[in-house]
Amino acid sequence: MAPDPYLGRVITAFEGGISTRVITHPSHPDRVFAYEVTFLLQHPRVVSVASLKPPLHFHPHQEEYVQVLEGRLALEIEGKEHVLGPEDGEMPVRPWTNHRLYSPVADDTEAELKVTRFMLSAESTPELFRLDTVFFENWYAYQDQIVVKGEKIDLVQVMSMFDAGGSYLSLPRWIPFSRTIARALGILSACRKMEMSIFQRRFADRSKTE
C-alpha cells in the first residue's frame, strides 16, 4: 500500500474544539486510514452542540473501527447506544450498518470530564468513492460552516459529500428498501451537485451511476 500523503497532518474543527491527527494504525498498518481524534468537551464550540447528534449513516463497502483511548464515546448502532471506554477495546462497525458516534451527555458524576480521545480507522476497498482523509477534511470543514459561521444546512451538499466518501444518510427503517433508496438518492444528489459546476458537469453521467 502506498504511504498516506496526509500522514502526520492535523485537521481541526470547531475552532480547535475537535482535532484529528492522521496516523498509521499501530496494530493494522494496512488500513486505508487511521486517525487519533480528540474532543475537548469543555470547549465552547463543542459545548454548544453537546446535545446534538450527527446524522445516522452507513458505508456499503468498508468496515469501520472505533477504539476509545481516553474518556468516553457514544457509538449508536442500529438504534442501540453503546457508551465505550478504553476498557472496551476496538469496536467494529460492519458495512451497511446504520450508525453514528458522538460524546455522550455527561451526568453529574462526570462533570469534570474534559477530553474524549479515540482512534478511528477503516479497512481498504477498491471502490473509487470511499472513506478517506479527503472526505473527513471536507466533512469537518462543512460542519465548521454550520456551527461556527451559522450557515444553513444544504441537504443536497451533505448527500453529495457523503456519496463521495462512500457513505449514505440513513432513512427511516419503515421505508421499504431504505438502504438501496438512500444510496440512490446520494448518487443522484452528487450528480445534481456536479451538474451545477461547469468544471464537474462532464463527470456527472447518470447513465454510469449503476
Backbone as JSON, one array per atom type, in Angstrom:
{
  "sequence": "MAPDPYLGRVITAFEGGISTRVITHPSHPDRVFAYEVTFLLQHPRVVSVASLKPPLHFHPHQEEYVQVLEGRLALEIEGKEHVLGPEDGEMPVRPWTNHRLYSPVADDTEAELKVTRFMLSAESTPELFRLDTVFFENWYAYQDQIVVKGEKIDLVQVMSMFDAGGSYLSLPRWIPFSRTIARALGILSACRKMEMSIFQRRFADRSKTE",
  "N": [[0.84, -1.2, 0.0], [0.53, 2.23, -0.84], [2.22, 4.95, 0.8], [0.43, 7.08, 3.05], [-0.3, 10.27, 1.96], [-1.18, 12.21, 3.68], [-0.22, 11.64, 6.15], [0.54, 12.37, 9.5], [-0.62, 14.83, 9.42], [-2.74, 17.32, 10.9], [-6.08, 17.88, 11.38], [-8.33, 20.38, 12.14], [-11.36, 21.43, 13.77], [-14.33, 23.3, 14.69], [-13.16, 25.56, 15.81], [-10.84, 24.59, 17.03], [-11.88, 22.9, 18.91], [-12.29, 20.27, 18.17], [-9.96, 17.94, 17.07], [-8.13, 16.14, 14.62], [-5.75, 13.78, 14.09], [-3.75, 12.41, 11.6], [-2.64, 9.16, 11.45], [-0.55, 6.17, 11.42], [-2.05, 3.08, 11.83], [-1.39, 1.44, 14.85], [-1.58, -1.35, 15.16], [-2.69, -2.36, 12.84], [-1.43, -1.64, 10.13], [-2.22, -1.77, 7.49], [-4.68, -0.65, 7.08], [-6.93, 1.63, 5.42], [-7.08, 4.2, 6.38], [-6.18, 5.85, 9.45], [-7.02, 7.55, 12.37], [-6.34, 9.69, 15.12], [-8.54, 11.03, 17.16], [-9.58, 13.9, 18.91], [-11.79, 15.23, 21.24], [-12.41, 18.2, 22.82], [-14.12, 18.55, 25.52], [-15.06, 20.67, 27.06], [-14.74, 22.87, 25.54], [-16.05, 25.87, 24.19], [-17.35, 25.75, 21.62], [-17.77, 23.03, 21.27], [-19.34, 22.46, 23.48], [-21.61, 23.88, 22.76], [-22.88, 22.28, 20.91], [-23.36, 19.96, 22.21], [-25.68, 18.59, 22.88], [-26.65, 17.7, 20.5], [-26.8, 15.33, 17.76], [-24.82, 13.73, 15.25], [-25.74, 12.93, 11.8], [-27.41, 9.79, 11.22], [-25.88, 7.18, 9.4], [-24.51, 5.02, 6.8], [-22.0, 2.72, 5.51], [-21.5, 1.1, 2.57], [-19.32, -0.41, 1.64], [-17.1, -0.59, 3.34], [-15.65, -1.71, 6.39], [-15.68, -0.2, 9.51], [-13.76, 1.01, 12.31], [-13.68, 1.62, 15.8], [-12.0, 2.83, 18.6], [-11.73, 3.69, 21.88], [-9.48, 5.78, 23.55], [-9.2, 7.5, 25.65], [-11.37, 8.85, 28.12], [-14.88, 8.88, 27.31], [-17.05, 7.61, 24.74], [-19.91, 7.74, 22.7], [-21.37, 5.3, 20.69], [-23.7, 4.73, 18.39], [-25.48, 2.07, 17.14], [-27.59, 0.73, 14.84], [-29.79, 1.84, 16.24], [-29.21, 1.3, 18.91], [-27.47, 2.48, 21.67], [-24.08, 2.44, 22.48], [-21.92, 3.02, 25.04], [-18.68, 3.69, 25.09], [-15.47, 2.96, 26.54], [-11.92, 3.09, 27.36], [-11.48, 0.49, 28.26], [-13.0, -1.15, 26.67], [-11.86, -1.85, 24.29], [-11.41, -2.39, 20.73], [-14.11, -1.55, 18.62], [-15.96, -2.91, 16.04], [-17.65, -1.66, 13.12], [-19.89, -2.84, 11.02], [-20.19, -3.13, 7.38], [-22.99, -1.54, 5.74], [-24.33, -0.98, 8.06], [-26.38, 1.03, 10.05], [-25.3, 3.86, 11.72], [-23.75, 6.12, 14.12], [-21.49, 8.35, 15.81], [-20.7, 10.05, 18.86], [-20.17, 12.4, 21.57], [-21.19, 11.25, 24.72], [-23.95, 12.49, 26.68], [-23.0, 14.01, 29.59], [-23.36, 13.01, 33.01], [-23.96, 14.16, 36.41], [-21.86, 13.05, 37.87], [-19.81, 13.02, 36.11], [-18.98, 15.53, 35.51], [-16.52, 16.71, 35.45], [-15.19, 15.65, 33.33], [-13.06, 16.16, 30.69], [-11.88, 15.55, 28.25], [-12.3, 13.57, 25.32], [-10.78, 11.01, 23.67], [-10.08, 9.15, 20.83], [-9.5, 6.38, 18.56], [-9.99, 6.11, 15.12], [-10.63, 4.13, 12.34], [-10.48, 2.34, 9.15], [-11.13, -0.43, 6.94], [-9.48, -1.17, 3.82], [-10.61, -0.61, 0.42], [-11.37, -1.35, -3.0], [-13.06, 0.42, -4.18], [-13.82, 3.51, -5.83], [-15.05, 5.75, -4.62], [-14.84, 6.36, -1.31], [-14.39, 6.08, 2.27], [-12.03, 8.31, 3.44], [-9.17, 10.46, 4.09], [-9.63, 12.85, 2.69], [-12.43, 12.96, 2.54], [-13.12, 13.23, 5.32], [-11.84, 15.62, 5.94], [-13.28, 17.42, 4.34], [-15.83, 17.07, 5.49], [-15.51, 17.94, 8.16], [-14.85, 20.6, 7.61], [-17.24, 21.46, 6.48], [-19.0, 21.19, 8.66], [-17.92, 23.17, 10.25], [-18.71, 25.43, 8.82], [-21.43, 25.4, 9.35], [-21.71, 25.36, 12.21], [-19.84, 27.26, 13.26], [-19.9, 29.48, 11.48], [-22.56, 29.78, 11.06], [-24.09, 29.09, 8.82], [-26.78, 27.84, 6.71], [-27.99, 24.46, 6.58], [-27.37, 22.51, 3.75], [-28.98, 20.09, 2.24], [-28.61, 18.68, -0.16], [-25.92, 19.17, -0.67], [-24.77, 17.92, 1.56], [-25.53, 15.21, 1.12], [-24.28, 14.69, -1.34], [-21.62, 15.05, -0.61], [-21.31, 12.98, 1.24], [-21.74, 10.81, -0.48], [-19.44, 10.95, -2.07], [-17.65, 10.08, -0.21], [-18.21, 7.41, 0.02], [-20.42, 6.95, 1.63], [-23.72, 7.03, 3.09], [-26.72, 8.71, 3.93], [-28.89, 7.55, 6.46], [-32.17, 6.32, 6.05], [-35.54, 6.32, 7.46], [-36.44, 3.26, 9.15], [-38.87, 2.14, 8.48], [-39.3, 2.53, 5.83], [-39.52, 0.72, 2.87], [-36.78, -1.11, 1.48], [-34.87, 0.76, 2.33], [-32.08, 1.27, 2.54], [-31.13, 0.86, -0.06], [-32.56, 2.84, -1.43], [-31.59, 5.12, -0.12], [-28.92, 5.09, -0.92], [-29.2, 5.44, -3.69], [-30.36, 7.99, -3.74], [-28.23, 9.46, -2.71], [-26.3, 9.18, -4.76], [-27.67, 10.42, -6.91], [-27.92, 12.99, -5.87], [-25.27, 13.76, -5.78], [-24.71, 13.78, -8.51], [-26.41, 15.86, -9.31], [-25.28, 18.0, -7.91], [-22.8, 18.14, -9.14], [-23.55, 18.78, -11.74], [-24.17, 21.41, -11.47], [-21.81, 22.69, -11.61], [-19.57, 23.99, -13.94], [-17.09, 22.91, -14.22], [-17.3, 20.33, -13.28], [-19.39, 19.11, -14.57], [-19.06, 17.4, -16.73], [-18.42, 15.0, -15.58], [-20.69, 14.04, -14.44], [-22.43, 11.79, -15.29], [-25.35, 10.29, -15.46], [-26.02, 7.86, -16.53], [-24.07, 6.14, -15.78], [-24.21, 5.58, -13.13], [-25.04, 3.25, -12.03]],
  "CA": [[0.0, 0.0, 0.0], [1.3, 3.46, -0.91], [2.14, 5.73, 2.04], [-0.61, 8.1, 3.1], [0.32, 11.6, 1.84], [-1.66, 13.06, 4.77], [0.31, 11.14, 7.41], [1.07, 13.39, 10.39], [-1.41, 16.05, 9.32], [-3.75, 17.53, 11.93], [-7.27, 18.59, 10.89], [-9.06, 20.95, 13.28], [-12.71, 21.92, 13.53], [-14.96, 23.94, 15.84], [-12.18, 26.5, 16.38], [-9.91, 23.86, 17.87], [-12.58, 22.02, 19.84], [-12.1, 18.91, 17.68], [-8.76, 17.79, 16.24], [-7.94, 14.8, 14.08], [-4.37, 13.57, 13.64], [-3.62, 11.26, 10.71], [-1.58, 8.3, 11.95], [-0.54, 4.78, 10.97], [-2.63, 2.28, 12.9], [-0.28, 0.7, 15.49], [-1.74, -2.81, 15.04], [-3.16, -2.71, 11.49], [-0.92, -0.6, 9.21], [-2.79, -1.91, 6.16], [-5.97, 0.03, 6.97], [-6.86, 2.72, 4.46], [-6.76, 5.38, 7.16], [-6.3, 5.75, 10.91], [-7.0, 8.88, 12.96], [-6.5, 9.89, 16.55], [-9.48, 12.15, 17.24], [-9.71, 14.45, 20.26], [-12.86, 16.17, 21.54], [-12.25, 18.97, 24.05], [-15.53, 18.58, 25.9], [-15.43, 21.94, 27.68], [-14.54, 23.95, 24.58], [-17.35, 26.5, 23.96], [-17.99, 25.28, 20.39], [-18.2, 21.65, 21.5], [-20.44, 22.56, 24.44], [-22.79, 24.43, 22.09], [-23.56, 21.23, 20.13], [-23.26, 18.74, 23.0], [-26.96, 17.87, 22.92], [-27.0, 17.31, 19.14], [-26.15, 14.13, 17.26], [-24.6, 13.76, 13.8], [-26.74, 12.11, 11.1], [-27.21, 8.35, 11.04], [-25.41, 6.88, 8.05], [-23.92, 3.69, 6.63], [-20.99, 2.58, 4.47], [-21.74, -0.22, 1.98], [-18.13, -1.13, 1.18], [-15.99, -0.61, 4.29], [-15.84, -1.91, 7.82], [-15.05, 0.9, 10.26], [-13.36, 0.56, 13.65], [-13.61, 2.69, 16.8], [-11.37, 2.41, 19.85], [-11.57, 4.82, 22.79], [-8.19, 5.81, 24.23], [-9.35, 8.3, 26.88], [-12.72, 9.37, 28.27], [-15.98, 8.03, 26.86], [-17.61, 7.94, 23.44], [-21.14, 7.01, 22.38], [-21.47, 4.76, 19.34], [-25.05, 4.22, 18.17], [-25.53, 1.1, 16.05], [-28.96, 0.24, 14.62], [-30.7, 2.34, 17.26], [-28.76, 0.99, 20.25], [-26.31, 3.28, 22.06], [-23.01, 1.79, 23.23], [-21.01, 4.01, 25.61], [-17.4, 3.0, 25.1], [-14.33, 3.49, 27.26], [-10.68, 2.4, 26.99], [-11.53, -0.93, 28.63], [-13.83, -1.9, 25.71], [-11.1, -2.24, 23.12], [-11.85, -1.92, 19.43], [-15.48, -1.9, 18.24], [-16.15, -2.85, 14.59], [-18.93, -1.24, 12.55], [-19.99, -3.61, 9.79], [-20.8, -2.46, 6.22], [-24.44, -1.45, 5.66], [-24.88, -0.79, 9.4], [-26.72, 2.41, 10.39], [-24.55, 4.2, 12.93], [-23.19, 7.46, 14.32], [-20.77, 8.45, 17.07], [-20.79, 11.38, 19.47], [-19.86, 12.4, 23.0], [-22.41, 11.05, 25.5], [-24.31, 13.57, 27.6], [-22.4, 13.7, 30.89], [-24.19, 13.21, 34.2], [-23.31, 14.98, 37.43], [-20.62, 12.43, 38.34], [-18.77, 13.17, 35.09], [-18.93, 16.95, 35.15], [-15.13, 17.13, 35.28], [-14.63, 15.02, 32.15], [-12.64, 17.25, 29.82], [-11.37, 15.1, 26.96], [-12.53, 12.25, 24.75], [-9.78, 10.74, 22.63], [-10.33, 7.82, 20.29], [-8.91, 6.04, 17.28], [-10.97, 5.77, 14.1], [-9.94, 3.57, 11.17], [-11.36, 1.55, 8.27], [-10.44, -1.32, 6.01], [-9.33, -0.66, 2.47], [-11.57, -1.06, -0.57], [-11.01, -0.9, -4.34], [-14.04, 1.39, -4.65], [-13.3, 4.85, -6.07], [-15.6, 6.62, -3.59], [-14.64, 5.63, -0.06], [-13.95, 6.85, 3.43], [-10.6, 8.6, 3.48], [-8.87, 11.74, 4.73], [-10.27, 13.93, 1.94], [-13.82, 13.03, 2.99], [-13.23, 13.76, 6.68], [-11.44, 17.03, 5.9], [-14.43, 18.16, 3.81], [-16.93, 16.97, 6.42], [-15.23, 18.85, 9.27], [-14.93, 21.97, 7.11], [-18.65, 21.79, 6.31], [-19.56, 21.39, 9.99], [-17.47, 24.49, 10.68], [-19.56, 26.43, 8.18], [-22.74, 25.39, 10.0], [-21.62, 25.65, 13.64], [-19.07, 28.47, 13.55], [-20.31, 30.61, 10.65], [-24.01, 29.91, 11.11], [-24.74, 28.89, 7.53], [-27.86, 26.86, 6.72], [-27.65, 23.14, 6.07], [-27.77, 22.22, 2.38], [-29.1, 18.64, 2.24], [-28.01, 18.16, -1.38], [-24.47, 19.2, -0.49], [-24.42, 16.88, 2.53], [-25.68, 13.9, 0.5], [-23.25, 14.51, -2.36], [-20.36, 14.91, 0.11], [-21.29, 11.63, 1.78], [-21.58, 9.89, -1.6], [-18.03, 10.98, -2.45], [-16.93, 9.33, 0.8], [-18.74, 6.06, 0.13], [-21.31, 6.95, 2.79], [-25.08, 7.42, 2.71], [-27.58, 9.03, 5.06], [-29.87, 6.5, 6.74], [-33.58, 6.67, 6.0], [-36.29, 5.58, 8.49], [-36.49, 1.82, 8.94], [-40.16, 1.68, 7.95], [-39.31, 2.67, 4.37], [-39.0, -0.5, 2.23], [-35.52, -0.98, 0.73], [-34.39, 2.09, 2.71], [-30.65, 1.44, 2.25], [-30.99, 0.99, -1.51], [-33.08, 4.16, -1.8], [-30.65, 6.13, 0.41], [-27.74, 5.11, -1.77], [-29.59, 6.04, -4.97], [-30.52, 9.43, -3.52], [-26.9, 10.04, -2.57], [-25.68, 9.25, -6.08], [-28.37, 11.44, -7.69], [-27.57, 14.29, -5.3], [-23.92, 14.06, -6.23], [-24.82, 14.16, -9.93], [-27.04, 17.18, -9.37], [-24.31, 18.99, -7.44], [-21.76, 18.26, -10.16], [-24.11, 19.45, -12.9], [-24.21, 22.85, -11.21], [-20.48, 23.24, -11.81], [-19.09, 23.84, -15.31], [-15.87, 22.12, -14.18], [-17.59, 18.96, -12.91], [-20.56, 18.63, -15.28], [-18.74, 16.31, -17.65], [-18.3, 13.76, -14.83], [-21.99, 13.69, -13.87], [-23.14, 10.98, -16.28], [-26.27, 9.46, -14.69], [-26.1, 6.52, -17.1], [-22.98, 5.33, -15.24], [-24.31, 5.54, -11.68], [-25.44, 1.91, -11.58]],
  "C": [[0.87, 1.25, 0.0], [1.17, 4.24, 0.39], [1.1, 6.82, 1.95], [0.04, 9.48, 3.01], [-0.1, 12.55, 2.95], [-1.07, 12.66, 6.12], [0.96, 12.25, 8.24], [0.28, 14.7, 10.37], [-2.46, 16.12, 10.43], [-4.86, 18.39, 11.35], [-8.04, 19.09, 12.09], [-10.42, 21.45, 12.84], [-13.23, 22.54, 14.81], [-13.97, 24.82, 16.6], [-11.25, 25.81, 17.38], [-10.57, 22.91, 18.84], [-12.48, 20.55, 19.47], [-10.84, 18.89, 16.82], [-8.6, 16.34, 15.84], [-6.53, 14.68, 13.52], [-4.3, 12.31, 12.81], [-2.4, 10.45, 11.14], [-1.56, 6.98, 11.16], [-1.07, 3.94, 12.11], [-1.53, 1.41, 13.53], [-0.36, -0.81, 15.34], [-2.1, -3.26, 13.63], [-2.71, -1.65, 10.49], [-1.5, -0.67, 7.82], [-4.14, -1.22, 6.01], [-5.84, 1.3, 6.15], [-6.64, 4.06, 5.14], [-6.84, 5.03, 8.64], [-6.13, 7.16, 11.46], [-7.03, 8.78, 14.48], [-7.3, 11.18, 16.7], [-9.62, 12.59, 18.69], [-10.85, 15.45, 20.32], [-12.51, 16.88, 22.86], [-13.65, 19.3, 24.55], [-15.98, 19.88, 26.53], [-15.14, 23.14, 26.78], [-15.91, 24.55, 24.24], [-18.08, 25.99, 22.72], [-18.5, 23.84, 20.53], [-19.38, 21.62, 22.46], [-21.73, 22.98, 23.74], [-23.56, 23.37, 21.29], [-23.61, 19.9, 20.9], [-24.54, 17.92, 23.0], [-27.41, 17.39, 21.54], [-26.25, 16.05, 18.72], [-25.93, 14.27, 15.76], [-25.61, 12.84, 13.11], [-26.38, 10.63, 11.11], [-26.8, 8.1, 9.59], [-24.87, 5.46, 7.99], [-22.91, 3.72, 5.5], [-21.16, 1.19, 3.84], [-20.49, -1.04, 1.72], [-17.03, -1.3, 2.23], [-16.45, -0.93, 5.71], [-15.03, -0.84, 8.54], [-14.76, 0.4, 11.68], [-13.2, 1.77, 14.58], [-12.98, 2.13, 18.07], [-11.11, 3.64, 20.72], [-10.24, 4.7, 23.54], [-8.27, 6.54, 25.57], [-10.78, 8.84, 26.93], [-13.76, 8.37, 27.82], [-16.52, 8.54, 25.53], [-18.86, 7.1, 23.21], [-21.1, 6.58, 20.92], [-22.86, 4.13, 19.22], [-25.05, 3.31, 16.95], [-26.93, 0.52, 15.98], [-29.89, 0.59, 15.78], [-30.28, 2.07, 18.69], [-27.47, 1.75, 20.57], [-25.34, 2.44, 22.9], [-22.08, 2.9, 23.74], [-19.68, 3.31, 25.86], [-16.36, 3.73, 25.93], [-13.09, 2.72, 26.85], [-10.7, 0.9, 27.26], [-12.29, -1.78, 27.6], [-13.07, -2.34, 24.46], [-11.69, -1.7, 21.83], [-13.25, -2.45, 19.1], [-15.62, -1.81, 16.72], [-17.55, -2.35, 14.23], [-19.02, -1.86, 11.17], [-20.54, -2.77, 8.62], [-22.33, -2.56, 6.26], [-25.11, -1.24, 7.03], [-25.16, 0.69, 9.66], [-26.05, 2.76, 11.72], [-24.21, 5.68, 12.97], [-22.45, 7.45, 15.65], [-20.74, 9.89, 17.55], [-20.38, 11.26, 20.94], [-21.16, 12.19, 23.78], [-22.67, 12.23, 26.4], [-23.83, 13.18, 28.99], [-23.42, 13.9, 32.01], [-23.37, 13.96, 35.25], [-21.98, 14.38, 37.89], [-19.48, 12.58, 37.35], [-18.61, 14.61, 34.65], [-17.51, 17.42, 34.87], [-14.46, 16.48, 34.06], [-14.31, 16.09, 31.11], [-12.29, 16.8, 28.4], [-11.93, 13.73, 26.6], [-11.53, 12.08, 23.62], [-9.98, 9.31, 22.15], [-9.64, 7.63, 18.95], [-10.01, 5.58, 16.34], [-10.21, 5.28, 12.88], [-10.93, 2.77, 10.33], [-10.51, 0.67, 7.37], [-10.39, -0.69, 4.63], [-10.41, -1.23, 1.56], [-11.11, -0.58, -1.95], [-11.97, 0.15, -4.91], [-13.41, 2.78, -4.8], [-13.76, 5.81, -4.97], [-15.58, 5.86, -2.27], [-14.31, 6.6, 1.07], [-12.45, 7.06, 3.35], [-10.4, 9.99, 4.06], [-9.53, 12.91, 4.02], [-11.72, 14.09, 2.38], [-13.92, 13.68, 4.36], [-12.81, 15.24, 6.74], [-12.6, 17.88, 5.4], [-15.59, 18.18, 4.8], [-16.73, 17.9, 7.61], [-15.34, 20.31, 8.82], [-16.4, 22.4, 6.94], [-19.32, 22.02, 7.66], [-19.14, 22.74, 10.56], [-18.36, 25.59, 10.08], [-20.9, 26.54, 8.89], [-22.64, 25.91, 11.44], [-20.96, 26.99, 13.92], [-19.6, 29.67, 12.78], [-21.83, 30.77, 10.56], [-24.72, 29.74, 9.78], [-25.81, 27.8, 7.64], [-27.39, 25.54, 6.11], [-28.21, 22.96, 4.66], [-27.79, 20.69, 2.24], [-28.46, 18.02, 1.0], [-26.5, 18.11, -1.25], [-24.01, 18.11, 0.48], [-24.46, 15.5, 1.87], [-24.62, 13.66, -0.57], [-21.87, 14.35, -1.73], [-20.22, 13.49, 0.67], [-21.08, 10.61, 0.66], [-20.12, 9.81, -2.03], [-17.17, 10.22, -1.45], [-17.46, 7.93, 1.0], [-19.67, 5.9, 1.3], [-22.68, 7.48, 2.37], [-25.92, 7.65, 3.97], [-28.64, 7.95, 5.22], [-31.28, 7.06, 6.68], [-34.31, 5.9, 7.1], [-36.45, 4.11, 8.13], [-37.79, 1.36, 8.28], [-40.26, 1.83, 6.44], [-38.75, 1.4, 3.74], [-37.74, -0.2, 1.41], [-34.83, 0.36, 1.04], [-32.92, 2.3, 2.37], [-30.42, 1.63, 0.75], [-31.44, 2.37, -1.97], [-32.12, 5.25, -1.34], [-29.42, 6.23, -0.47], [-28.05, 5.76, -3.12], [-29.75, 7.54, -4.84], [-29.17, 10.12, -3.39], [-26.21, 10.2, -3.9], [-26.33, 10.34, -6.93], [-28.05, 12.84, -7.19], [-26.18, 14.71, -5.74], [-23.92, 14.49, -7.69], [-25.38, 15.56, -10.08], [-26.06, 18.27, -8.96], [-23.22, 19.23, -8.5], [-22.27, 18.97, -11.41], [-24.17, 20.95, -12.72], [-22.86, 23.51, -11.46], [-20.02, 22.98, -13.24], [-17.85, 22.96, -15.35], [-16.16, 20.64, -13.91], [-18.71, 18.33, -13.74], [-20.25, 17.42, -16.15], [-18.59, 14.97, -16.93], [-19.65, 13.25, -14.36], [-22.85, 12.95, -14.89], [-24.04, 10.01, -15.52], [-26.34, 8.03, -15.25], [-25.04, 5.6, -16.53], [-23.04, 5.24, -13.72], [-24.74, 4.18, -11.16], [-24.27, 0.93, -11.68]]
}
